[in-house]
């Protein structure tokens, strides 16, 4: 961008935070912030400011992703903060929140600070660390949360490791409530999940393919428990990558009662099911955690996103190397990259009239920003 700023003219500006959906101009200041937005700005901005005609294009706020895995420190062969931030901006994401399952785990202020510094060096997307709830994500003892908040952590999560100890979960909700940040949870009962020894969704398809399955109940039971604990403590429970119809139903009910529970859904759970032919080919690119569910679950997720029960879309961007993916389905690592495909997947729902364009943009911009209290997700001045 020129040091004189830039005036973008004639785009369709869609900004759900302000309710704007109109053809307008956008002035970007020399400092790189929004100076003003509205119809016919050309006469109000200095003629020295460069102008670019973007008629026919859409202009949206930068997307915000509350759930990515950037792998650094420790697993740089999969991803780095810089490469992940590059993938983010390529997909339209200007703010991403990265999970704590690094090596060493982000359970201290020093690791949090390292991630923040790496993001500053990369100078691409804003990268905001999510700290671990428990030391070493072992589910035994709370980590030094206040120290991590001081260094830039915006939320806490043990990522894919559910907190099975209900008393510890209660204390975590109380502590995060004091700090004013959300507690992000992967809802999976370890006993029903056979302690991780599953490969896909439990159902007729898993029986047909001869793969061990994970029942919906493993997610539903933990959502029910944690909604009760959120109601008890007043803490902010944020349910990551919701995947079952039962979880959607319980979150809807909890919100109606005023419980501080919010939720996200991943694009792959909106687009794919356990009937997908990729699973039939034992293609590990279709292996997720939580797994791809039945069509009825997918439909409930889309409906929940449309009516606001599910607050936002988050990619769960989870890069792996070929070493972890080109193996037998049961042995393959869970997850795929998602930052560069999220908008395309979301737009398929819009084109199928299952999601309005305003709601789709909202779910990727101001909705996630508000959940974590981030000054992002809008084209407002400044």
ChimeraX attribute file (.defattr): number of C-alpha atoms within 10 A of each C-alpha:
attribute: neighborCount
match mode: 1-to-1
recipient: residues
	/A:1	11
	/A:2	12
	/A:3	11
	/A:4	15
	/A:5	19
	/A:6	22
	/A:7	25
	/A:8	20
	/A:9	23
	/A:10	23
	/A:11	20
	/A:12	19
	/A:13	22
	/A:14	23
	/A:15	22
	/A:16	23
	/A:17	18
	/A:18	11
	/A:19	10
	/A:20	16
	/A:21	15
	/A:22	16
	/A:23	19
	/A:24	20
	/A:25	26
	/A:26	25
	/A:27	25
	/A:28	22
	/A:29	20
	/A:30	15
	/A:31	13
	/A:32	15
	/A:33	14
	/A:34	18
	/A:35	19
	/A:36	18
	/A:37	20
	/A:38	16
	/A:39	14
	/A:40	14
	/A:41	18
	/A:42	17
	/A:43	7
	/A:44	9
	/A:45	15
	/A:46	11
	/A:47	10
	/A:48	9
	/A:49	18
	/A:50	16
	/A:51	16
	/A:52	12
	/A:53	12
	/A:54	15
	/A:55	14
	/A:56	10
	/A:57	13
	/A:58	14
	/A:59	21
	/A:60	20
	/A:61	23
	/A:62	21
	/A:63	30
	/A:64	29
	/A:65	29
	/A:66	27
	/A:67	25
	/A:68	25
	/A:69	26
	/A:70	29
	/A:71	24
	/A:72	26
	/A:73	20
	/A:74	14
	/A:75	16
	/A:76	14
	/A:77	11
	/A:78	18
	/A:79	20
	/A:80	21
	/A:81	26
	/A:82	20
	/A:83	14
	/A:84	29
	/A:85	25
	/A:86	19
	/A:87	20
	/A:88	26
	/A:89	19
	/A:90	15
	/A:91	18
	/A:92	20
	/A:93	26
	/A:94	22
	/A:95	25
	/A:96	26
	/A:97	22
	/A:98	30
	/A:99	28
	/A:100	31
	/A:101	26
	/A:102	20
	/A:103	14
	/A:104	14
	/A:105	21
	/A:106	33
	/A:107	28
	/A:108	22
	/A:109	20
	/A:110	13
	/A:111	22
	/A:112	25
	/A:113	18
	/A:114	16
	/A:115	24
	/A:116	20
	/A:117	14
	/A:118	16
	/A:119	21
	/A:120	15
	/A:121	11
	/A:122	18
	/A:123	13
	/A:124	21
	/A:125	24
	/A:126	20
	/A:127	28
	/A:128	22
	/A:129	31
	/A:130	30
	/A:131	33
	/A:132	32
	/A:133	33
	/A:134	23
	/A:135	18
	/A:136	21
	/A:137	24
	/A:138	15
	/A:139	19
	/A:140	14
	/A:141	13
	/A:142	19
	/A:143	23
	/A:144	16
	/A:145	24
	/A:146	16
	/A:147	16
	/A:148	25
	/A:149	21
	/A:150	12
	/A:151	19
	/A:152	19
	/A:153	27
	/A:154	23
	/A:155	27
	/A:156	29
	/A:157	26
	/A:158	27
	/A:159	23
	/A:160	17
	/A:161	18
	/A:162	19
	/A:163	27
	/A:164	16
	/A:165	10
	/A:166	13
	/A:167	10
	/A:168	17
	/A:169	23
	/A:170	17
	/A:171	15
	/A:172	24
	/A:173	26
	/A:174	20
	/A:175	19
	/A:176	21
	/A:177	18
	/A:178	12
	/A:179	15
	/A:180	16
	/A:181	21
	/A:182	25
	/A:183	29
	/A:184	27
	/A:185	26
	/A:186	22
	/A:187	28
	/A:188	27
	/A:189	22
	/A:190	17
	/A:191	10
	/A:192	16
	/A:193	18
	/A:194	13
	/A:195	10
	/A:196	15
	/A:197	14
	/A:198	19
	/A:199	24
	/A:200	27
	/A:201	26
	/A:202	21
	/A:203	17
	/A:204	13
	/A:205	18
	/A:206	20
	/A:207	12
	/A:208	9
	/A:209	13
	/A:210	10
	/A:211	18
	/A:212	18
	/A:213	21
	/A:214	25
	/A:215	20
	/A:216	24
	/A:217	17
	/A:218	19
	/A:219	23
	/A:220	22
	/A:221	16
	/A:222	22
	/A:223	25
	/A:224	16
	/A:225	13
	/A:226	22
	/A:227	24
	/A:228	14
	/A:229	21
	/A:230	23
	/A:231	17
	/A:232	13
	/A:233	18
	/A:234	17
	/A:235	27
	/A:236	24
	/A:237	25
	/A:238	25
	/A:239	23
	/A:240	25
	/A:241	26
	/A:242	25
	/A:243	28
	/A:244	26
	/A:245	21
	/A:246	20
	/A:247	25
	/A:248	24
	/A:249	15
	/A:250	16
	/A:251	24
	/A:252	19
	/A:253	14
	/A:254	20
	/A:255	14
	/A:256	10
	/A:257	10
	/A:258	10
	/A:259	22
	/A:260	18
	/A:261	24
	/A:262	23
	/A:263	26
	/A:264	27
	/A:265	25
	/A:266	22
	/A:267	22
	/A:268	24
	/A:269	26
	/A:270	25
	/A:271	17
	/A:272	17
	/A:273	21
	/A:274	24
	/A:275	16
	/A:276	15
	/A:277	12
	/A:278	15
	/A:279	20
	/A:280	14
	/A:281	11
	/A:282	17
	/A:283	16
	/A:284	23
	/A:285	18
	/A:286	23
	/A:287	24
	/A:288	21
	/A:289	20
	/A:290	25
	/A:291	25
	/A:292	26
	/A:293	25
	/A:294	23
	/A:295	18
	/A:296	11
	/A:297	22
	/A:298	22
	/A:299	17
	/A:300	19
	/A:301	27
	/A:302	21
	/A:303	18
	/A:304	20
	/A:305	24
	/A:306	18
	/A:307	13
	/A:308	16
	/A:309	24
	/A:310	24
	/A:311	24
	/A:312	29
	/A:313	31
	/A:314	27
	/A:315	28
	/A:316	27
	/A:317	25
	/A:318	22
	/A:319	22
	/A:320	21
	/A:321	12
	/A:322	11
	/A:323	9
	/A:324	15
	/A:325	20
	/A:326	14
	/A:327	14
	/A:328	12
	/A:329	20
	/A:330	16
	/A:331	14
	/A:332	21
	/A:333	24
	/A:334	22
	/A:335	22
	/A:336	19
	/A:337	18
	/A:338	22
	/A:339	27
	/A:340	18
	/A:341	17
	/A:342	23
	/A:343	20
	/A:344	12
	/A:345	15
	/A:346	23
	/A:347	17
	/A:348	14
	/A:349	17
	/A:350	16
	/A:351	11
	/A:352	9
	/A:353	10
	/A:354	17
	/A:355	20
	/A:356	15
	/A:357	17
	/A:358	16
	/A:359	19
	/A:360	21
	/A:361	26
	/A:362	26
	/A:363	28
	/A:364	27
	/A:365	28
	/A:366	26
	/A:367	24
	/A:368	25
	/A:369	22
	/A:370	14
	/A:371	17
	/A:372	17
	/A:373	14
	/A:374	14
	/A:375	11
	/A:376	20
	/A:377	27
	/A:378	22
	/A:379	24
	/A:380	15
	/A:381	13
	/A:382	13
